[in-house]
């Protein structure tokens, strides 16, 4: 019986023998006190959180990607044969598209078997072109230290030295370029030491820079100034603290006075937000109060109609009165019903006079008198009298 699995073709007996041999080797290593060698897997590799590269980070981003990958290789003890395979698993975007094209040309097995250094040169040619290298070489040659920022100068110099190996080989070229870019206040002191190791030269430059800053020969560093400022802000004297408390009390008192002058709607809304109203009536959006039914705020205070406010009222005022007209009065006075709450005439409903002075009532009385004295020619415009007739018997 044969078992087919990919390219593996072996019998059941051969498979069992292979398993027993591996188990025996593991037992022998455990008995000898040597732990069994663990194989680096892609999961172990990704657990170390390597950086990703998409091809848009530029030459410096590519350098940082190389540095992180090589440190991850050391942590997970990745074998040389799997470095390219695991590293290409972190490619994204156009960088991944470029690698897929390389796989189609070389084949998957041959592409994954590429040595790590050859892979680095291959991807450098793609994302770090000769034009980019020329720009970086010019930057390295003209790199200068600004003020007392020795850390930024050293960091950028190291990055450019890795990207431009032809300019720093042999090592004395690297030292000359680093010394040439130092500030004039410290350049002579570092050069006179005649050191031949770039790491020692960089440490000496840091120490001399610190001394020059203390002697006011160089300006203070931006990072150091920020640190001192934050420390001073944290360590506030007690008198400043008491003064701050006083300012806080004054601000709180001012806030309380401001709250006292709020309008009633704002105060009611504030009390409701603090947990005041717990009833069942909904909150009205017009008057900002809780009630059911139609809002009373809709009634006009000029014509007493519902549906608009006084500022939008179109009814005209009486010509001889300063107060507003009530709702229109029916033409039949007998059908008129006085409105409750109105302080006007009970006869016509108009405001500004009482019923005893109502022109409508006086006009009705005059009409009745005119009808009773229809034969009289004075029409109510002259004085009226009474006539008596006496007989003969009454005259005696």
Secondary structure, DSSP 4 states (H G I P E B T S, - for coil): -EEEETTEEEEHHHHHHHHHHHHHHHHHHHHTT-PPPPPP-HHHHHHT----B-S-SHHHHHHHHHHHHHHHHHHHT--GGGHHHHHGGGB-HHHHHHHHHHHHHH-HHHHHTS-HHHHHHHHHHHHS-HHHHHHHHHHHHT----TT-HHHHHHHHHHHHHH-GGGS-SHHHHHHHHHHTS-HHHHHHHHTT----HHHHHHHHHHHHHHHHHTTSSPPPHHHHHHHHHHHHHS--HHHHHHHHHHHHHHHHHHHHHHHTS-HHHHHHHHHHTT---SSSPBPTTTSSB-SSS-GGGB-TTT--BSS-GGG--PPPPTT-SSPP-SPPPS-GGG--PPTT--S-TTT--SSS-GGG-HHHHHHHHHHHHHHTTT-SSTTSS---------HHHH-
